[in-house]
Amino acid sequence: MRVRGQNLLWLGILGTLIGIGVLSGAAPPAVSALLIALFGIGAAASLLNIQPERLLSRSRSSLTAMRMSAEAREAVERARRRGAGYTDALTLLDVGLIRLQTGHDGMEMTRTRTVSLDDDGVRPYITLRVEPQEADRTAVVRFEIIDHNGETLFVHEMRVFLRDGEMNIVADHQLPLLDNPRIERAGDWDLRVSIDGVLIGALGFTVTPSLRERMRRFSAEADAPASRHARLAETMDDDAPMSLEELLRSQQRQDRGG
């Protein structure tokens, strides 16, 4: 809001006339009160540069921000710390991964932030809130998955026609996890989402080892103490002193040989 000084002159004249009318007693009390109220409203509207459309837009933005998931808030904040982030006309309401795993009942799809290398694969997704000024156009949505070493394992771009309101956008392709030779090991990975080349969200997620890898590690850890004990026993056997009987027998052999 900004004060507009060009209306001060006519407001002063109008206020003087209303004051004379009220103080003279010519107008009934109810009419005087109404005149004073109307003058106050007119003065506020004239002196202050009120923009209802801007106030309405801010109210809508606040309500939309309240609907953001915890993952979306974290992803947007990380994008902003990197100097990125889209306009308020596009709001990231949710972001995450859909885990795909084959079970007894067929393919199972689960929204998650932790995946296993035993899963068949994962697909990134986002939920957007599109304001009218960004609607009715085609945008390029880019998904990236980066592993713990900073290597980009998954890149997928989609041309999406933006519509006014909320939109769920799921990647057309998945990142295979089970028996993927490009994946060295589990760890903390990143999902990054961009629209028209502008980063709007960066979400961290966890990848856990496969069951086979866990069993291999468990077996190696179980064998390690046994190997150490065996090597220790061999050392003790080699360095152990001879008994008295062995010493006498050895001495007898030496005497006969002499």
PALUMTI-226356 format. One record per residue: chain; x, y, z of N, C-alpha, C in turn; residue number from 0. Coordinates in pm, 1 decimal. Layout:
BEGIN
chain;n_c1;n_c2;n_c3;ca_c1;ca_c2;ca_c3;c_c1;c_c2;c_c3;resi
A;X;Y;Z;X;Y;Z;X;Y;Z;NUM
...
This chain:
BEGIN
chain;n_c1;n_c2;n_c3;ca_c1;ca_c2;ca_c3;c_c1;c_c2;c_c3;resi
A;84.3;-119.4;0.0;0.0;0.0;0.0;87.6;124.0;0.0;0
A;46.9;224.6;-78.0;123.4;347.2;-88.2;28.7;466.7;-79.5;1
A;66.9;569.7;-1.4;-15.8;689.1;16.6;-12.3;773.3;-110.4;2
A;-129.2;814.4;-157.1;-139.4;897.8;-275.3;-172.7;1040.9;-232.8;3
A;-76.6;1133.4;-243.8;-93.7;1268.8;-193.3;-172.4;1359.7;-284.1;4
A;-198.5;1322.8;-411.2;-267.6;1412.3;-501.7;-414.9;1432.4;-466.3;5
A;-469.5;1349.6;-378.8;-611.2;1362.0;-341.1;-631.3;1440.4;-211.0;6
A;-523.7;1489.0;-152.7;-536.3;1557.5;-23.1;-619.9;1684.9;-33.6;7
A;-607.9;1759.4;-144.9;-678.0;1886.8;-157.5;-828.4;1870.0;-156.4;8
A;-879.5;1783.9;-244.6;-1025.0;1770.4;-251.4;-1080.0;1699.6;-129.2;9
A;-999.2;1612.2;-66.3;-1045.1;1550.0;58.6;-1056.5;1654.2;169.8;10
A;-963.5;1752.0;170.8;-971.9;1857.7;270.2;-1096.2;1942.8;252.2;11
A;-1129.7;1976.1;126.1;-1250.5;2055.0;98.7;-1376.0;1977.4;138.4;12
A;-1381.9;1849.7;98.2;-1498.8;1768.1;130.9;-1512.7;1750.6;281.1;13
A;-1400.5;1730.0;350.3;-1406.5;1714.9;494.5;-1453.6;1840.9;563.6;14
A;-1412.9;1957.1;510.9;-1457.9;2084.1;569.5;-1608.2;2101.2;555.5;15
A;-1662.2;2069.7;437.4;-1805.8;2083.1;414.9;-1885.3;1988.2;504.5;16
A;-1837.5;1864.0;516.1;-1908.8;1768.3;601.8;-1899.8;1812.3;747.2;17
A;-1783.5;1866.6;787.9;-1769.6;1913.5;925.2;-1862.5;2028.2;956.4;18
A;-1876.2;2119.6;861.0;-1969.3;2232.6;882.2;-2112.0;2182.9;896.0;19
A;-2147.9;2086.1;807.9;-2284.8;2034.9;812.8;-2313.9;1961.9;942.8;20
A;-2215.7;1885.3;992.6;-2236.5;1808.7;1115.7;-2239.0;1902.4;1236.2;21
A;-2147.2;1996.9;1240.3;-2139.1;2085.2;1356.0;-2255.3;2185.6;1362.4;22
A;-2311.0;2218.3;1247.1;-2422.8;2313.9;1247.2;-2550.4;2254.4;1303.0;23
A;-2559.1;2122.4;1304.5;-2677.9;2056.1;1353.9;-2791.4;2051.6;1255.3;24
A;-2767.5;2090.9;1130.2;-2874.7;2090.8;1030.0;-2913.9;1948.7;990.4;25
A;-2820.2;1857.4;996.7;-2848.6;1718.6;958.5;-2879.9;1636.4;1082.2;26
A;-2973.0;1540.9;1071.3;-3002.9;1451.1;1183.8;-2877.9;1372.0;1224.4;27
A;-2873.0;1323.5;1348.1;-2754.3;1247.6;1394.7;-2722.1;1126.9;1308.6;28
A;-2827.5;1054.1;1263.7;-2802.2;934.6;1182.0;-2736.5;971.9;1050.0;29
A;-2785.0;1083.3;989.2;-2727.3;1128.2;862.5;-2584.2;1175.4;883.5;30
A;-2559.4;1244.5;994.6;-2424.4;1291.7;1024.5;-2327.0;1174.4;1040.4;31
A;-2373.7;1070.5;1113.3;-2287.8;952.3;1130.9;-2259.5;885.5;997.6;32
A;-2361.4;877.2;909.5;-2342.5;815.5;778.7;-2244.0;895.4;693.8;33
A;-2254.6;1030.0;698.3;-2163.4;1114.1;621.8;-2018.5;1095.6;669.5;34
A;-2002.6;1090.6;802.3;-1867.8;1071.5;856.0;-1810.1;936.2;813.7;35
A;-1894.4;831.3;818.6;-1848.5;697.3;778.7;-1810.3;693.3;632.0;36
A;-1893.2;753.2;546.9;-1863.6;755.9;403.6;-1736.7;834.4;374.2;37
A;-1718.6;944.7;448.4;-1596.7;1023.0;430.1;-1472.4;940.8;469.2;38
A;-1484.0;866.2;577.2;-1370.6;783.6;618.5;-1335.7;678.3;515.3;39
A;-1439.0;614.2;459.5;-1414.8;512.1;357.8;-1353.7;574.3;233.0;40
A;-1410.1;689.5;190.8;-1356.9;756.7;72.5;-1214.4;802.8;92.1;41
A;-1183.4;852.3;214.4;-1047.0;897.2;241.2;-948.5;781.5;236.3;42
A;-987.3;668.4;295.5;-898.2;552.5;294.3;-873.1;502.9;152.4;43
A;-979.2;496.2;72.7;-965.2;448.5;-64.9;-885.7;544.4;-151.0;44
A;-891.6;672.4;-121.1;-823.1;772.4;-201.9;-677.1;787.6;-162.6;45
A;-650.9;785.2;-32.0;-514.4;808.2;15.0;-424.9;686.6;-0.1;46
A;-482.7;568.4;10.3;-403.4;446.9;6.2;-421.8;377.0;-126.7;47
A;-312.7;337.9;-186.1;-315.5;267.6;-314.9;-336.7;119.3;-289.1;48
A;-459.6;81.4;-267.9;-493.4;-58.0;-237.2;-514.4;-134.3;-367.4;49
A;-447.5;-247.3;-379.7;-458.9;-332.0;-498.2;-521.7;-464.7;-457.9;50
A;-652.3;-478.2;-473.2;-720.5;-600.6;-428.5;-668.3;-726.5;-495.8;51
A;-631.3;-715.6;-624.2;-585.8;-835.2;-695.0;-455.9;-887.2;-636.0;52
A;-368.0;-795.1;-589.8;-242.8;-838.6;-529.4;-267.5;-904.3;-393.9;53
A;-357.7;-845.6;-316.0;-390.0;-905.5;-186.4;-452.1;-1043.2;-205.3;54
A;-538.7;-1057.1;-306.4;-602.0;-1186.3;-332.7;-498.6;-1288.8;-376.4;55
A;-401.4;-1243.8;-458.6;-297.7;-1335.4;-504.5;-212.2;-1384.5;-387.9;56
A;-180.2;-1294.0;-295.8;-100.7;-1334.3;-179.4;-177.6;-1431.1;-91.4;57
A;-306.3;-1409.3;-76.8;-387.6;-1500.4;4.4;-390.0;-1639.2;-56.7;58
A;-404.0;-1643.9;-188.5;-403.9;-1773.5;-256.3;-269.3;-1843.1;-240.8;59
A;-160.7;-1766.9;-252.5;-27.5;-1826.0;-238.3;-7.6;-1883.1;-98.6;60
A;-58.6;-1812.5;2.5;-44.7;-1861.2;139.3;-122.7;-1990.4;159.8;61
A;-243.8;-1996.8;105.3;-324.5;-2118.2;118.2;-259.6;-2234.5;44.5;62
A;-202.6;-2206.1;-72.3;-136.2;-2311.9;-148.5;-13.1;-2362.6;-75.0;63
A;63.7;-2271.9;-14.0;184.1;-2312.4;59.8;149.5;-2402.3;177.3;64
A;33.5;-2381.1;237.9;-7.5;-2465.2;350.2;-35.0;-2608.7;306.8;65
A;-61.6;-2629.9;179.8;-93.1;-2763.6;129.3;30.6;-2838.7;83.1;66
A;146.9;-2777.1;87.5;269.6;-2843.9;45.2;307.1;-2954.3;143.6;67
A;352.0;-3067.3;90.6;398.1;-3176.1;176.0;533.8;-3140.1;235.6;68
A;573.8;-3216.3;338.6;703.8;-3192.7;400.9;817.2;-3214.3;301.3;69
A;801.3;-3314.0;213.4;904.7;-3340.0;112.2;915.4;-3224.0;14.0;70
A;799.7;-3168.0;-24.0;802.0;-3054.9;-117.3;867.5;-2932.8;-54.6;71
A;837.0;-2905.6;71.4;899.9;-2790.9;138.4;1052.2;-2805.8;142.7;72
A;1096.2;-2926.6;177.3;1240.9;-2951.4;183.6;1304.8;-2936.5;46.6;73
A;1239.9;-2992.0;-56.3;1295.9;-2986.6;-191.2;1302.1;-2843.2;-243.2;74
A;1197.6;-2764.5;-219.2;1195.5;-2625.7;-264.9;1301.5;-2543.4;-191.3;75
A;1316.5;-2567.4;-62.0;1415.7;-2492.3;15.1;1556.8;-2523.6;-33.8;76
A;1584.7;-2649.6;-64.7;1717.4;-2685.6;-116.0;1741.8;-2621.4;-252.0;77
A;1637.4;-2614.1;-335.4;1652.3;-2548.9;-466.0;1679.4;-2399.8;-449.6;78
A;1612.1;-2337.1;-354.9;1632.9;-2193.6;-333.1;1772.0;-2164.5;-279.0;79
A;1825.3;-2253.3;-195.3;1960.8;-2233.8;-144.1;2064.6;-2241.0;-255.2;80
A;2028.9;-2306.4;-364.1;2119.1;-2314.0;-478.7;2095.1;-2200.0;-576.5;81
A;2012.9;-2105.5;-537.8;1986.2;-1990.2;-622.9;1882.0;-2015.0;-728.7;82
A;1809.6;-2126.1;-719.6;1707.3;-2159.0;-818.1;1569.5;-2136.3;-756.4;83
A;1469.3;-2192.8;-817.3;1332.7;-2177.2;-768.4;1246.6;-2106.9;-870.2;84
A;1124.0;-2156.4;-886.3;1033.2;-2100.8;-987.1;950.4;-1988.8;-926.2;85
A;866.1;-1927.0;-1008.6;778.6;-1819.9;-961.7;664.1;-1877.7;-879.3;86
A;590.3;-1788.0;-813.1;477.1;-1832.5;-732.8;363.3;-1888.0;-817.3;87
A;369.6;-1866.9;-948.0;264.1;-1917.5;-1035.9;271.6;-2068.5;-1053.7;88
A;386.2;-2128.5;-1017.9;402.4;-2274.0;-1019.8;450.2;-2316.6;-881.8;89
A;366.3;-2391.5;-810.5;399.5;-2432.9;-674.4;414.7;-2584.4;-670.3;90
A;527.1;-2628.8;-614.6;551.9;-2772.2;-598.1;480.1;-2819.3;-471.6;91
A;370.1;-2890.6;-487.9;292.9;-2938.4;-373.2;346.8;-3069.2;-316.6;92
A;403.9;-3153.1;-402.0;456.4;-3281.5;-355.2;561.4;-3330.7;-453.4;93
A;656.4;-3409.8;-404.0;761.5;-3466.6;-486.9;808.4;-3594.9;-419.4;94
A;847.7;-3693.1;-499.5;893.1;-3818.3;-440.9;914.5;-3925.7;-545.5;95
A;913.8;-4049.7;-498.8;940.8;-4165.5;-583.4;828.7;-4267.1;-569.7;96
A;802.7;-4337.5;-676.8;709.7;-4450.3;-676.5;792.0;-4577.5;-695.4;97
A;790.9;-4662.4;-594.2;868.0;-4787.7;-598.6;785.3;-4894.0;-670.2;98
A;848.5;-4965.3;-761.4;784.0;-5073.8;-835.1;850.0;-5205.0;-795.5;99
A;767.9;-5298.7;-749.0;820.1;-5427.2;-703.0;721.5;-5536.5;-741.1;100
A;775.2;-5645.9;-796.3;691.9;-5758.6;-835.4;668.4;-5848.7;-715.7;101
A;540.6;-5873.0;-682.7;504.6;-5958.5;-570.6;415.9;-6072.4;-614.8;102
A;359.6;-6141.8;-516.9;272.1;-6254.4;-548.8;145.4;-6208.6;-619.9;103
A;103.6;-6086.9;-592.5;-18.4;-6034.5;-653.0;8.8;-5949.4;-776.0;104
A;129.0;-5957.7;-829.6;162.8;-5878.7;-946.8;249.9;-5759.9;-910.1;105
A;246.9;-5659.8;-994.0;328.7;-5541.0;-973.2;268.5;-5453.0;-864.5;106
A;351.3;-5417.4;-767.3;308.5;-5329.5;-658.7;378.6;-5194.4;-673.9;107
A;300.7;-5088.2;-657.5;355.0;-4952.5;-666.2;329.9;-4881.5;-534.5;108
A;436.9;-4827.7;-475.3;429.1;-4764.7;-344.0;501.3;-4631.1;-346.7;109
A;437.3;-4528.8;-292.0;503.4;-4398.7;-277.2;600.3;-4408.9;-160.6;110
A;726.3;-4370.8;-182.7;826.3;-4391.5;-79.4;939.6;-4290.5;-92.4;111
A;1020.5;-4284.6;12.1;1142.0;-4205.5;9.0;1263.0;-4293.7;38.6;112
A;1238.2;-4423.0;59.4;1344.4;-4520.8;81.9;1320.6;-4638.4;-11.8;113
A;1419.8;-4669.9;-92.1;1406.8;-4780.4;-187.0;1519.0;-4879.7;-161.6;114
A;1499.4;-5001.1;-210.7;1597.3;-5108.8;-194.7;1646.8;-5151.7;-331.8;115
A;1769.3;-5199.9;-336.8;1823.0;-5250.8;-462.1;1759.0;-5384.1;-500.6;116
A;1669.6;-5436.2;-416.6;1588.7;-5552.5;-454.1;1463.3;-5511.6;-529.8;117
A;1427.8;-5381.8;-527.8;1310.4;-5334.5;-601.0;1337.4;-5340.0;-750.6;118
A;1228.7;-5356.5;-826.3;1244.5;-5359.0;-972.0;1291.3;-5224.3;-1025.2;119
A;1237.9;-5116.4;-970.6;1277.1;-4983.9;-1017.1;1198.7;-4875.8;-945.3;120
A;1228.0;-4751.1;-980.3;1157.7;-4635.9;-922.6;1124.7;-4537.1;-1034.0;121
A;1013.6;-4464.4;-1012.5;974.1;-4356.3;-1102.9;953.9;-4229.1;-1021.7;122
A;1015.7;-4119.0;-1061.5;992.0;-3992.8;-991.0;854.3;-3936.0;-1028.5;123
A;801.7;-3853.6;-939.4;674.3;-3786.2;-967.0;673.3;-3652.6;-893.2;124
A;586.3;-3562.8;-941.0;562.3;-3435.7;-873.2;413.7;-3403.4;-881.7;125
A;368.8;-3319.4;-789.3;235.8;-3259.9;-794.8;253.8;-3109.5;-799.2;126
A;198.0;-3046.6;-903.4;212.4;-2903.3;-924.3;79.5;-2831.6;-905.5;127
A;88.9;-2708.8;-855.6;-23.1;-2616.7;-854.9;7.6;-2509.2;-958.8;128
A;-74.2;-2503.8;-1064.9;-50.9;-2413.2;-1176.6;-151.1;-2298.2;-1169.4;129
A;-101.1;-2176.2;-1161.2;-186.0;-2058.0;-1162.9;-222.0;-2023.4;-1307.4;130
A;-329.6;-1946.7;-1327.4;-375.4;-1917.4;-1464.4;-269.0;-1855.3;-1554.3;131
A;-181.6;-1772.0;-1500.7;-81.4;-1706.5;-1585.5;23.0;-1802.4;-1640.1;132
A;36.1;-1921.3;-1581.5;130.6;-2021.1;-1632.0;60.6;-2134.3;-1705.6;133
A;-70.1;-2129.2;-1712.9;-147.5;-2238.2;-1773.3;-156.8;-2222.3;-1924.8;134
A;-209.1;-2329.6;-1985.8;-234.7;-2331.8;-2131.0;-106.4;-2313.8;-2211.9;135
A;-2.6;-2383.5;-2171.4;121.9;-2383.7;-2246.5;193.0;-2516.4;-2221.7;136
A;290.6;-2545.2;-2305.0;369.2;-2668.2;-2292.2;501.2;-2636.9;-2223.8;137
A;533.8;-2714.3;-2122.7;658.2;-2697.6;-2048.0;738.1;-2827.8;-2053.6;138
A;868.7;-2815.1;-2035.5;958.1;-2931.6;-2033.1;991.1;-2962.9;-1887.7;139
A;947.8;-3079.8;-1841.9;975.2;-3126.1;-1705.4;1091.0;-3225.5;-1712.3;140
A;1192.1;-3201.8;-1631.7;1312.7;-3285.5;-1633.1;1333.1;-3348.7;-1495.8;141
A;1347.9;-3481.7;-1493.9;1377.0;-3556.7;-1372.2;1521.6;-3607.4;-1378.8;142
A;1593.0;-3595.0;-1267.4;1729.4;-3647.4;-1258.0;1746.1;-3720.9;-1125.6;143
A;1817.4;-3833.7;-1130.0;1852.0;-3908.5;-1009.3;2003.4;-3921.5;-1005.1;144
A;2063.3;-3874.6;-895.2;2208.4;-3872.8;-878.6;2244.6;-3960.6;-759.7;145
A;2345.6;-4047.5;-777.6;2382.9;-4138.7;-669.2;2476.2;-4071.2;-569.2;146
A;2525.4;-4149.1;-471.8;2606.3;-4095.1;-363.1;2741.7;-4043.1;-410.5;147
A;2786.7;-4088.4;-528.2;2913.1;-4041.9;-583.3;2897.3;-3920.2;-673.5;148
A;2774.2;-3871.4;-688.8;2750.2;-3757.9;-777.1;2729.8;-3796.7;-921.9;149
A;2720.9;-3926.0;-950.1;2700.6;-3971.0;-1087.5;2551.4;-3971.1;-1120.3;150
A;2516.8;-3915.8;-1235.0;2377.8;-3910.7;-1278.1;2340.1;-4045.3;-1339.5;151
A;2247.7;-4114.5;-1273.4;2206.3;-4247.8;-1319.6;2077.4;-4244.1;-1401.2;152
A;2003.0;-4133.9;-1389.4;1872.4;-4129.8;-1455.1;1842.8;-3986.6;-1498.2;153
A;1809.0;-3970.0;-1624.6;1765.8;-3840.9;-1678.2;1647.0;-3866.5;-1770.3;154
A;1537.5;-3796.2;-1743.3;1419.0;-3813.2;-1827.4;1348.0;-3679.0;-1841.1;155
A;1322.4;-3638.8;-1964.7;1252.1;-3515.3;-1993.3;1117.3;-3545.3;-2057.5;156
A;1017.5;-3465.9;-2018.2;881.6;-3482.7;-2068.7;826.2;-3346.4;-2109.7;157
A;753.8;-3343.9;-2219.6;680.5;-3224.1;-2258.8;538.8;-3236.8;-2202.9;158
A;503.2;-3144.0;-2115.8;375.9;-3150.8;-2044.5;295.7;-3025.1;-2073.2;159
A;168.6;-3041.6;-2106.3;79.5;-2927.0;-2125.8;21.7;-2887.8;-1990.7;160
A;55.0;-2767.1;-1947.2;13.3;-2720.9;-1815.3;-131.1;-2673.5;-1817.9;161
A;-207.7;-2720.2;-1722.1;-348.0;-2681.8;-1706.1;-365.3;-2608.3;-1574.5;162
A;-461.2;-2521.4;-1570.2;-489.5;-2445.6;-1448.8;-536.0;-2541.0;-1339.2;163
A;-476.6;-2528.9;-1218.8;-512.8;-2614.9;-1106.1;-400.0;-2709.4;-1070.3;164
A;-434.8;-2820.7;-1007.9;-335.4;-2918.7;-963.9;-312.0;-3024.3;-1071.4;165
A;-185.2;-3063.2;-1083.7;-146.8;-3164.0;-1182.2;-52.0;-3264.2;-1119.1;166
A;-76.2;-3393.1;-1144.7;15.0;-3500.2;-1104.8;95.8;-3541.8;-1227.2;167
A;227.5;-3532.7;-1217.0;315.5;-3564.4;-1329.1;408.8;-3677.0;-1285.7;168
A;399.7;-3791.5;-1354.0;482.3;-3909.1;-1324.9;572.0;-3935.9;-1445.0;169
A;698.4;-3965.5;-1419.6;792.2;-3993.9;-1527.9;744.0;-4112.7;-1610.7;170
A;762.9;-4102.3;-1742.5;721.3;-4210.7;-1832.5;809.5;-4334.0;-1818.6;171
A;933.4;-4315.3;-1773.9;1027.8;-4425.8;-1762.5;1072.9;-4441.7;-1617.6;172
A;1133.0;-4556.6;-1589.4;1180.4;-4584.7;-1454.5;1330.7;-4608.4;-1454.8;173
A;1388.5;-4595.5;-1335.8;1528.0;-4633.6;-1316.7;1530.9;-4775.9;-1264.5;174
A;1583.5;-4872.5;-1340.1;1592.8;-5010.3;-1289.4;1689.7;-5017.6;-1172.7;175
A;1654.2;-5092.3;-1071.1;1739.6;-5109.0;-954.1;1793.0;-5251.0;-941.6;176
A;1708.5;-5349.9;-960.0;1748.0;-5489.8;-942.7;1848.4;-5529.6;-1051.0;177
A;1967.0;-5574.0;-1006.6;2072.0;-5622.5;-1097.5;2113.5;-5516.8;-1199.4;178
A;2110.7;-5391.4;-1159.7;2155.9;-5284.5;-1249.0;2307.8;-5272.4;-1237.7;179
A;2382.5;-5300.3;-1344.4;2530.1;-5299.3;-1334.4;2587.4;-5160.3;-1310.7;180
A;2510.7;-5055.4;-1337.3;2562.4;-4918.9;-1318.5;2561.5;-4876.9;-1171.6;181
A;2484.3;-4947.8;-1090.0;2473.6;-4911.2;-949.2;2580.5;-4986.5;-870.4;182
A;2673.8;-4911.4;-814.1;2783.3;-4973.8;-740.3;2739.6;-5017.1;-600.7;183
A;2675.6;-4926.8;-527.8;2629.6;-4962.0;-394.0;2522.8;-4863.5;-349.2;184
A;2461.4;-4894.0;-236.6;2354.0;-4810.3;-183.2;2412.1;-4685.0;-118.2;185
A;2322.0;-4597.5;-72.7;2366.8;-4474.7;-7.1;2259.4;-4368.4;-12.0;186
A;2299.0;-4244.6;10.4;2209.0;-4129.7;5.3;2215.2;-4068.2;-133.5;187
A;2101.4;-4066.5;-201.6;2093.0;-4018.1;-338.8;2009.3;-3890.1;-344.0;188
A;2002.3;-3829.9;-463.6;1927.3;-3706.2;-484.8;1831.4;-3721.9;-602.4;189
A;1712.8;-3662.8;-586.0;1617.6;-3647.3;-695.6;1603.9;-3498.1;-723.3;190
A;1627.1;-3457.9;-846.9;1616.1;-3317.2;-885.5;1512.3;-3302.4;-995.9;191
A;1431.0;-3197.5;-982.9;1323.1;-3172.2;-1078.8;1336.6;-3029.4;-1129.9;192
A;1331.6;-3014.5;-1261.9;1340.5;-2883.1;-1324.8;1223.9;-2864.9;-1421.3;193
A;1183.4;-2739.3;-1439.1;1081.4;-2703.2;-1536.5;1138.2;-2593.4;-1624.6;194
A;1143.9;-2621.2;-1753.6;1199.3;-2526.3;-1851.0;1340.5;-2482.5;-1811.2;195
A;1418.9;-2576.8;-1759.9;1556.5;-2547.9;-1725.3;1578.5;-2482.4;-1590.9;196
A;1471.4;-2460.1;-1514.2;1482.3;-2397.2;-1382.6;1458.1;-2503.5;-1275.6;197
A;1553.8;-2520.7;-1185.6;1541.6;-2617.7;-1077.3;1432.3;-2573.4;-980.1;198
A;1331.5;-2658.0;-959.0;1223.7;-2622.6;-866.4;1227.0;-2707.0;-739.8;199
A;1302.6;-2817.8;-739.3;1307.0;-2902.3;-620.4;1423.8;-2998.7;-624.5;200
A;1484.1;-3022.2;-505.9;1593.2;-3119.1;-491.1;1567.8;-3197.0;-362.9;201
A;1534.5;-3324.2;-376.9;1496.3;-3407.5;-262.5;1596.5;-3519.8;-242.9;202
A;1643.7;-3535.6;-120.1;1730.5;-3647.7;-88.4;1649.2;-3770.4;-49.9;203
A;1699.9;-3888.8;-85.3;1633.5;-4013.7;-46.7;1738.4;-4120.9;-22.7;204
A;1697.0;-4232.2;36.7;1789.0;-4337.4;80.0;1770.5;-4462.4;-5.0;205
A;1881.9;-4520.9;-45.3;1881.7;-4648.8;-117.3;1952.0;-4751.0;-28.7;206
A;1882.6;-4859.1;3.9;1938.6;-4962.0;91.9;1992.6;-5079.3;9.6;207
A;2090.1;-5154.7;62.4;2148.1;-5266.5;-13.0;2045.4;-5377.3;-37.8;208
A;2076.1;-5460.0;-137.2;1991.2;-5575.4;-166.5;2010.8;-5683.0;-59.9;209
A;1918.5;-5776.9;-55.7;1928.4;-5885.8;40.8;2053.7;-5970.0;15.6;210
A;2086.8;-5991.0;-111.0;2207.0;-6069.0;-144.4;2332.4;-5999.5;-94.3;211
A;2338.2;-5866.1;-109.7;2453.7;-5791.3;-61.8;2461.8;-5795.0;89.8;212
A;2347.1;-5787.7;156.2;2347.4;-5794.7;302.6;2397.1;-5930.4;351.3;213
A;2351.5;-6037.0;285.1;2396.5;-6170.5;324.3;2546.4;-6187.4;301.0;214
A;2596.0;-6130.7;191.6;2739.4;-6141.3;162.9;2820.3;-6068.4;269.7;215
A;2773.6;-5949.2;309.1;2844.1;-5874.2;413.3;2837.7;-5947.1;546.9;216
A;2720.7;-6003.4;576.7;2705.7;-6075.1;702.8;2796.5;-6197.4;707.2;217
A;2805.5;-6268.2;594.7;2890.9;-6387.4;588.2;3037.8;-6348.9;603.9;218
A;3077.7;-6238.8;540.1;3216.9;-6194.9;550.6;3250.5;-6153.6;693.5;219
A;3157.4;-6084.1;758.0;3181.6;-6042.6;896.5;3185.5;-6162.8;990.5;220
A;3105.1;-6266.3;960.0;3103.2;-6385.5;1044.6;3230.9;-6468.1;1026.5;221
A;3284.1;-6470.0;904.5;3405.7;-6547.6;878.5;3530.4;-6479.7;931.2;222
A;3528.6;-6350.0;943.3;3648.0;-6276.1;984.6;3697.2;-6316.8;1122.7;223
A;3614.6;-6325.1;1226.9;3664.4;-6368.5;1358.3;3720.3;-6509.8;1357.0;224
A;3654.6;-6601.7;1281.1;3702.8;-6740.0;1274.8;3841.8;-6746.3;1211.8;225
A;3863.2;-6664.6;1108.1;3994.0;-6663.7;1042.0;4100.7;-6610.0;1135.8;226
A;4064.4;-6506.1;1210.4;4162.0;-6451.0;1303.9;4197.7;-6551.4;1412.3;227
A;4097.6;-6625.9;1462.0;4123.8;-6727.8;1565.0;4211.0;-6839.6;1510.3;228
A;4187.6;-6879.0;1384.9;4266.5;-6987.3;1326.1;4412.0;-6945.5;1310.2;229
A;4432.1;-6819.7;1260.2;4570.0;-6772.7;1245.0;4638.3;-6760.7;1380.2;230
A;4566.9;-6720.6;1482.5;4624.0;-6708.8;1616.3;4663.3;-6845.9;1671.1;231
A;4576.5;-6945.9;1645.7;4606.6;-7081.5;1694.7;4730.2;-7137.5;1626.9;232
A;4744.2;-7111.9;1494.5;4862.6;-7161.4;1424.2;4988.7;-7097.5;1479.3;233
A;4981.7;-6969.3;1506.7;5098.3;-6900.2;1561.9;5136.4;-6956.4;1697.6;234
A;5036.4;-6983.3;1779.2;5063.3;-7037.3;1912.0;5122.8;-7176.8;1903.0;235
A;5075.9;-7256.5;1803.1;5131.0;-7391.2;1787.8;5277.0;-7386.5;1746.0;236
A;5310.3;-7292.8;1656.4;5447.8;-7285.4;1608.6;5543.2;-7239.2;1717.4;237
A;5497.3;-7150.2;1800.8;5584.1;-7091.6;1901.9;5578.3;-7163.5;2036.6;238
A;5493.3;-7265.7;2050.7;5477.0;-7331.9;2180.6;5603.4;-7410.6;2217.7;239
A;5649.6;-7405.1;2341.4;5770.4;-7480.1;2382.4;5743.1;-7630.0;2384.9;240
A;5850.8;-7714.2;2363.6;5834.8;-7860.1;2364.2;5816.7;-7908.6;2506.6;241
A;5744.7;-8018.5;2518.6;5727.1;-8079.1;2650.2;5855.7;-8150.1;2691.9;242
A;5863.3;-8193.4;2820.8;5982.4;-8261.2;2870.9;6005.2;-8392.2;2796.0;243
A;5899.7;-8468.1;2768.4;5912.8;-8595.0;2697.6;5968.8;-8573.4;2557.9;244
A;5916.2;-8467.4;2486.8;5967.1;-8439.3;2353.1;6113.7;-8394.8;2358.8;245
A;6149.3;-8323.3;2462.4;6286.2;-8276.4;2474.9;6382.1;-8394.6;2496.8;246
A;6346.5;-8492.7;2586.2;6430.6;-8609.5;2612.2;6443.6;-8695.5;2487.1;247
A;6331.0;-8713.7;2415.1;6334.6;-8796.0;2294.8;6425.9;-8732.5;2190.9;248
A;6419.6;-8603.4;2177.2;6505.9;-8534.4;2081.3;6653.7;-8546.1;2121.8;249
A;6679.9;-8539.7;2251.0;6816.7;-8551.6;2299.8;6873.1;-8689.3;2274.3;250
A;6787.0;-8794.6;2290.0;6830.4;-8932.5;2265.3;6866.5;-8951.3;2118.5;251
A;6786.7;-8893.3;2031.1;6815.8;-8906.1;1887.3;6948.3;-8839.4;1852.3;252
A;6976.1;-8730.6;1918.4;7100.5;-8660.9;1890.2;7222.3;-8742.6;1942.8;253
A;7202.7;-8807.9;2062.9;7313.7;-8887.6;2119.4;7345.9;-9007.3;2031.3;254
A;7245.6;-9073.1;1980.6;7267.8;-9187.1;1894.1;7333.4;-9143.0;1763.8;255
A;7292.4;-9030.3;1719.6;7352.3;-8983.4;1593.8;7496.8;-8942.8;1614.2;256
A;7529.2;-8898.4;1739.6;7666.9;-8856.7;1764.8;7754.4;-8975.5;1782.1;257
